[in-house]
Amino acid sequence: MTDPNGDAAVSPVPAPPPTANTGMIASFARDLGDDRTVPRKQVISWAIWDWATQPFNSVILTFVFASLYLISDNFLPADIAALPDTDPVKERALADLSSGYGLATTFAGILILLLAPVLGQRADATGRKKRWLFVFTMLLALVQFALFFAFANPSFFWYGAIVLALGAVISEIAGVNYNAMLVQVSTPRTIGKVSGLGWGLGYIGGIVALAIVVVLNSVAWFGLDTSNGLAYRLIAVGAAVWTIVFSIPLFRNVPEVPPTGDGSHRVGFFRGYVVLVKDIARLYREARPAFWFLLASAIYRDGLAGVFAFGGVLAAVAFHFSDDQVIIFGIAANIVAGISTIIAGRFDDRFGARAVIVFALAGLVVMAVAVFAFHDVGTVVFWTGGLILSAFVGPAQAASRSLLARVTPEGRQGEIFGLYATTGRVASFISPALWTASIAIFGATIFGVLGIALVLLVGLVLLLFVRLPKHVRLS
């Protein structure tokens, strides 16, 4: 059999039957192409893990703890914190906090680059995806508990930044094992809906968590003394408890699958990196569609991350939203993204994952340009355009996960999903770089959205040139 992207021969990969739209939760477990049935309880229990861990992303990393607490007056010297927000000295001090946090997250990205694929590879070999998922889920909860000790004092800034960065590493590695379990709880005909359900529940979990924060702020934390950052530190504790409680269904109801092979090819941890390089070369030779898709998706997934990473900045700086408005926008964005992701899962199984990704990326590029072109109209432009952007992000993310699962050779899920996380991190500098360059060149924050649009456009073009196997249903 010839490789669709070249002349090299590819190893035989089992060709699943075409996907089909078979309904929502009630039929997630039914595979019309064979006799295998995945119990509904396992499907839902797997998907709830996204709900369990989403507050770390939406509340801790994106909209509340990092942006409104760690990079704020709380961690500036008292004399600088007392200065007006427009004072150059204070602006520089806040910029130093931002760059310090960025440095910590850069090192986190390097750790993910080094660890994610090897740990995923070992999970495949040992057949312990669930065990490793449990370990890293509990570590993620522990990290969130540790944020309680990030007191509102400049001397604790680096503690908070390092703990957050460590949490990002742990979250990514947990996600490698979680994503690799997708094929265990789905069939070729339901993989899109199952993936979409997970993403959708994740977004909805973020909504509920952010809404709880808004309610607590509106009632002034019921009179609790929130000095020394206690409110934000309690939010971190609440997120930790949330992670533990809602991850229980997966660990109770989804079984561990046996390891691939007989274990004779297991290697030591450091030797695993040598194996990794060889596996990448083998992936290029034997599963070239997966190789090229990893490359294309690394670009556009960085753009997708940029939409949410810089959405709050655009709202606050370019459109002058208040802190509460930023959080409310985050809630609305998660609502829209969650609903659209679940709905898009049906289109994934009917029209193909790549069709969903292409449509979503095209919509993102068009709306990003529209937000820029009409920004002078006022906040209604960002409310409308930003929410439409959010509607496209989730479907593109979920469809990417299901498409990768479809093109991944059996027994290599953990390894390739590790590469999926790794390639995304390798490209993670592109959106921030183009965001920063656009603002520096043109002198206004609103121009940053054009940098994000360019990243998405490049990823879209690369995806169009990825030729997938015949057994993968295309647009």
C-alpha positions in Angstrom: 0.0 0.0 0.0 1.4 3.4 -0.9 1.6 6.3 1.5 -0.9 9.1 0.6 1.8 11.7 1.2 4.7 10.1 -0.6 6.1 6.9 -2.1 7.0 5.1 1.1 5.1 2.1 2.1 2.9 2.3 5.2 2.3 -0.4 7.7 -1.3 -1.9 7.6 -3.6 -0.1 10.0 -7.0 -1.5 10.7 -9.5 0.4 8.8 -12.6 1.2 10.9 -16.0 1.5 9.2 -17.2 5.0 8.3 -18.4 7.1 11.1 -22.1 7.8 11.6 -24.3 10.2 13.5 -26.1 7.9 15.8 -27.5 10.3 18.4 -26.4 11.8 21.7 -25.6 10.3 25.1 -28.0 7.4 24.8 -26.2 5.9 21.8 -22.6 7.0 22.5 -21.7 3.4 23.3 -23.3 1.7 20.3 -21.0 0.7 17.4 -23.1 -0.3 14.4 -20.1 -1.7 12.6 -19.2 -4.5 15.0 -20.3 -6.3 18.1 -18.3 -4.2 20.6 -20.4 -2.2 23.1 -18.9 0.4 25.4 -21.1 0.8 28.6 -22.7 4.2 28.8 -21.5 4.6 32.4 -17.9 4.3 31.2 -18.4 6.9 28.4 -19.9 9.4 30.8 -17.4 8.7 33.6 -14.5 9.3 31.1 -16.0 12.6 29.9 -16.6 13.9 33.4 -12.8 14.0 34.0 -12.8 17.1 31.6 -15.3 18.7 33.9 -13.2 17.8 37.0 -10.0 19.5 35.7 -11.4 22.4 33.8 -11.4 24.8 36.8 -7.6 24.6 36.9 -7.5 25.9 33.3 -10.4 28.4 33.4 -10.3 29.7 37.0 -6.7 29.2 38.0 -4.7 29.7 34.8 -6.9 31.9 32.6 -9.5 34.2 34.2 -9.0 34.5 37.9 -5.9 33.4 39.9 -3.1 34.1 37.5 -4.5 37.2 35.8 -6.4 38.9 38.6 -4.3 37.9 41.6 -0.7 36.8 40.8 -0.1 39.5 38.2 -1.6 42.3 40.2 -1.0 44.9 42.9 -1.1 42.1 45.5 2.5 41.2 44.6 3.9 44.7 44.2 5.8 46.6 46.9 3.3 48.8 48.9 4.7 52.1 47.6 4.5 51.0 44.0 1.0 49.4 44.4 -0.2 52.8 45.7 0.7 54.5 42.5 -2.0 55.3 39.8 -2.4 52.5 37.3 -1.1 54.8 34.5 2.1 55.6 36.3 5.1 54.3 34.3 6.8 52.9 37.4 3.7 50.8 38.2 3.2 49.7 34.6 6.8 48.5 34.5 6.5 46.6 37.8 3.4 44.8 36.5 5.2 44.0 33.3 8.0 42.5 35.4 5.4 40.2 37.1 4.1 39.2 33.7 7.5 38.4 32.3 8.4 36.5 35.4 5.3 34.4 35.2 6.0 33.9 31.5 9.5 32.7 32.3 8.1 30.1 34.7 5.6 28.9 32.1 8.4 28.7 29.5 10.3 26.2 31.7 7.0 24.4 32.2 6.7 24.1 28.4 10.2 22.7 28.2 9.4 20.0 30.8 6.3 19.0 28.9 8.3 18.8 25.7 10.7 16.4 27.5 8.3 14.4 29.5 4.9 14.0 27.8 5.8 11.7 24.9 8.1 9.4 26.9 5.6 9.0 29.7 2.8 8.3 27.2 5.0 5.7 25.5 5.6 4.0 28.9 1.8 4.1 29.6 1.2 2.2 26.3 3.9 -0.4 27.1 2.8 -1.0 30.7 -0.9 -0.8 30.1 -1.3 1.6 33.0 -2.9 4.7 31.4 -5.5 4.8 34.2 -3.0 4.4 37.0 -0.8 7.2 35.6 -3.9 9.3 35.1 -4.9 8.8 38.7 -1.4 9.8 39.9 -1.2 13.0 37.9 -4.8 13.9 38.7 -4.0 13.7 42.4 -0.8 15.7 41.9 -2.9 18.4 40.1 -5.2 18.6 43.1 -2.2 18.8 45.4 -0.7 21.7 43.4 -4.0 23.6 43.7 -4.0 23.0 47.4 -0.5 24.4 47.5 -1.6 27.7 46.0 -3.4 28.4 49.3 0.1 29.3 50.6 0.7 31.9 47.8 0.2 34.9 50.2 -0.4 38.4 48.8 3.2 39.5 49.3 6.0 40.2 46.8 8.2 37.6 48.4 5.6 34.9 47.5 5.4 35.8 43.8 7.9 33.2 42.6 6.4 30.6 44.8 3.0 31.2 43.1 4.5 31.3 39.6 6.4 28.1 40.1 3.5 26.2 41.5 1.2 27.4 38.7 3.9 26.3 36.1 4.2 22.9 37.8 0.5 22.6 37.7 0.5 23.3 34.0 3.1 20.5 33.5 1.1 18.0 35.6 -2.2 18.9 33.8 -0.6 18.3 30.4 0.9 15.0 31.3 -2.4 13.9 32.8 -4.1 14.9 29.6 -1.8 12.6 27.6 -3.1 9.5 29.5 -6.7 10.8 29.4 -6.7 11.4 25.7 -5.1 8.0 25.1 -8.1 6.4 26.8 -10.5 7.9 24.2 -10.4 4.9 21.9 -11.1 2.7 25.0 -14.5 4.4 25.7 -15.6 4.9 22.1 -15.9 3.1 18.8 -15.1 4.2 15.3 -18.6 5.4 14.8 -18.9 7.3 18.1 -15.4 8.7 18.7 -16.4 12.2 17.6 -19.4 12.5 19.9 -17.5 11.0 22.8 -14.6 13.4 22.3 -17.0 16.3 21.9 -18.8 15.3 25.1 -15.6 15.5 27.0 -14.7 18.9 25.7 -18.2 20.2 26.2 -18.4 19.0 29.8 -15.0 20.7 30.3 -16.3 24.0 29.1 -19.5 23.7 31.1 -17.4 22.9 34.2 -15.5 26.1 33.7 -18.8 28.0 33.4 -20.0 26.7 36.7 -16.7 27.3 38.5 -16.5 30.9 37.2 -20.1 31.5 38.1 -19.4 30.4 41.7 -16.6 32.9 41.8 -18.9 35.7 40.6 -21.5 34.8 43.2 -19.0 34.8 46.1 -17.7 38.2 45.0 -21.2 39.6 44.7 -21.9 38.6 48.4 -18.5 39.8 49.6 -17.6 36.2 50.5 -20.3 36.4 53.2 -18.3 38.8 55.3 -15.2 36.7 55.4 -11.9 38.6 55.9 -10.3 38.3 52.5 -7.2 40.2 53.2 -3.8 38.7 52.3 -5.4 37.2 49.1 -7.5 34.8 51.1 -10.4 34.9 48.6 -8.2 33.8 45.7 -6.4 31.2 47.9 -9.7 29.7 48.9 -10.7 29.6 45.2 -7.6 27.4 44.6 -8.6 25.1 47.5 -12.1 24.8 46.0 -10.7 24.0 42.6 -8.6 21.2 44.2 -11.6 19.7 45.9 -13.6 19.9 42.7 -10.8 18.0 40.8 -10.8 15.2 43.3 -14.6 14.8 43.6 -15.5 14.8 40.0 -12.6 12.6 38.8 -13.8 9.7 41.0 -16.3 8.3 38.4 -13.5 7.7 35.9 -11.4 5.8 38.4 -14.4 3.8 39.7 -16.1 2.9 36.4 -13.5 2.8 33.6 -11.3 -0.3 33.7 -7.6 -0.5 33.1 -6.8 -2.0 29.7 -4.1 -4.7 29.3 -0.7 -3.6 28.0 0.2 -3.7 24.3 2.6 -6.5 23.4 4.3 -8.9 25.9 6.4 -6.3 27.6 9.6 -7.5 26.1 10.4 -4.1 24.6 10.2 -2.1 27.7 13.2 0.2 28.2 14.5 2.5 31.0 13.3 6.1 31.3 16.3 7.8 29.7 16.6 5.1 27.0 13.1 6.1 26.2 14.3 9.3 24.6 16.4 7.2 22.1 13.3 5.2 21.4 11.3 8.4 21.0 13.6 9.7 18.2 13.3 6.4 16.5 9.6 6.3 16.9 9.2 9.8 15.3 11.2 8.6 12.3 9.1 5.4 12.2 5.9 7.5 12.5 7.1 9.4 9.4 7.7 6.2 7.5 4.7 4.1 8.6 2.0 6.6 9.6 2.8 9.7 7.6 -0.7 11.1 7.9 -0.4 11.2 11.7 3.0 12.8 11.3 1.9 15.6 9.1 -1.3 16.1 11.0 0.7 16.6 14.2 2.7 19.3 12.4 -0.3 21.1 11.0 -2.2 20.9 14.3 0.7 22.2 16.3 0.4 25.5 14.4 -3.4 26.0 14.5 -3.7 24.6 18.1 -1.4 27.4 19.2 -3.7 29.8 17.5 -6.7 28.3 19.3 -4.8 28.6 22.6 -4.1 32.2 21.8 -7.8 33.0 21.3 -8.5 32.2 25.0 -5.1 33.3 26.3 -5.3 36.8 25.0 -9.1 37.1 24.9 -9.2 38.5 28.4 -6.4 41.0 27.6 -8.3 42.2 24.5 -11.5 42.6 26.6 -9.7 44.6 29.4 -7.3 46.7 27.4 -8.7 47.2 23.9 -12.3 47.2 24.9 -12.0 48.5 28.5 -13.9 45.7 30.3 -13.8 45.8 34.1 -12.6 42.8 36.1 -16.1 41.5 36.7 -16.9 41.9 33.0 -13.9 39.9 32.1 -15.0 37.0 34.3 -18.6 37.3 33.0 -17.2 37.2 29.5 -15.3 34.1 30.5 -18.5 32.5 31.6 -20.3 33.4 28.4 -17.4 32.2 26.3 -17.3 28.8 28.1 -21.1 28.4 27.7 -20.9 29.1 24.0 -17.8 26.9 23.5 -19.3 24.0 25.5 -22.6 23.9 23.7 -21.0 24.3 20.3 -18.5 21.5 21.0 -21.2 19.0 22.0 -23.2 19.9 18.9 -20.1 19.8 16.6 -19.4 16.2 17.8 -22.5 15.1 15.8 -21.1 16.8 12.7 -17.7 15.2 13.3 -19.2 11.7 13.1 -21.4 12.6 10.1 -19.1 14.7 7.9 -15.6 13.9 9.2 -13.3 15.5 11.8 -11.3 17.4 9.2 -14.4 19.0 7.8 -15.2 20.3 11.3 -11.7 21.6 11.8 -11.5 23.4 8.4 -14.9 25.1 8.9 -14.0 26.2 12.5 -10.6 27.5 11.5 -12.0 29.4 8.6 -14.7 30.9 10.9 -12.0 31.9 13.4 -9.9 33.8 10.8 -13.0 35.6 9.5 -14.2 36.7 12.9 -10.8 37.7 14.2 -10.4 40.1 11.2 -14.0 41.3 11.8 -13.3 42.1 15.4 -10.2 44.1 14.3 -12.0 45.9 11.5 -15.0 47.0 13.5 -13.4 47.5 17.0 -14.2 51.3 16.9 -17.9 50.5 17.1 -17.6 49.6 20.8 -17.9 46.7 23.3 -20.8 45.1 21.3 -18.2 44.1 18.7 -16.1 42.1 21.2 -19.2 40.6 22.9 -20.5 39.4 19.6 -17.2 38.6 17.8 -15.6 37.1 20.9 -18.4 34.8 21.6 -18.5 33.6 17.9 -14.8 33.0 18.2 -15.4 30.9 21.3 -18.0 28.9 19.4 -15.4 27.8 16.9 -12.5 27.0 19.3 -14.1 24.1 21.1 -15.2 22.2 18.0 -11.7 22.6 16.5 -10.1 21.2 19.6 -12.4 18.3 20.0 -12.3 17.3 16.3 -8.5 17.5 16.4 -8.4 14.9 19.2 -10.8 12.5 17.4 -9.0 12.9 14.1 -5.7 12.0 15.7 -7.3 9.0 17.3 -8.5 7.9 13.9 -5.1 8.1 12.2 -3.1 6.7 15.2 -2.0 3.0 14.8 -3.3 0.7 17.4 -1.2 0.4 20.5 0.6 3.7 20.0 -2.1 6.0 21.4 -0.2 7.1 24.5 3.0 7.7 22.6 1.3 9.7 19.8 -1.0 11.7 22.1 2.2 12.5 24.0 3.7 13.8 20.7 0.4 15.7 20.3 1.0 17.5 23.5 4.6 18.0 22.7 4.2 19.4 19.3 1.6 21.9 20.6 4.2 23.0 23.2 7.0 23.3 20.7 4.9 25.7 18.6 3.5 27.6 21.7 5.8 30.6 21.2 4.2 31.4 17.8 1.0 33.1 18.9 2.6 35.1 21.7 5.4 36.2 19.3 3.1 37.4 16.6 0.7 38.9 19.2 3.6 40.9 20.6 5.1 41.8 17.3 1.8 43.1 15.9 1.3 45.3 18.9 4.9 46.6 18.8 4.8 47.4 15.1 1.4 49.2 15.1 1.3 50.5 18.6 -2.1 49.3 19.8 -3.3 46.2 21.5 -6.1 45.6 19.0 -3.6 44.7 16.4 -2.6 41.7 18.4 -5.7 39.9 17.1 -4.3 40.0 13.6 -1.3 38.1 14.8 -3.5 35.3 16.2 -5.5 35.3 12.9 -2.3 34.8 11.0 -1.4 31.8 13.1 -4.8 30.2 12.5 -4.6 30.9 8.8 -1.2 29.2 8.5 -2.5 26.2 10.4 -5.5 26.0 8.2 -3.5 26.0 5.0 -1.2 23.3 6.3 -4.1 21.2 7.3 -5.6 21.4 3.8 -2.4 19.8 2.4 -2.5 16.8 4.8 -3.7 13.8 2.9 -5.4 11.3 5.1 -5.9 7.5 4.6 -9.0 6.4 2.8 -10.5 4.9 5.9 -10.6 8.3 7.5 -13.8 10.0 6.4 -12.9 13.4 4.9 -14.9 16.5 4.2 
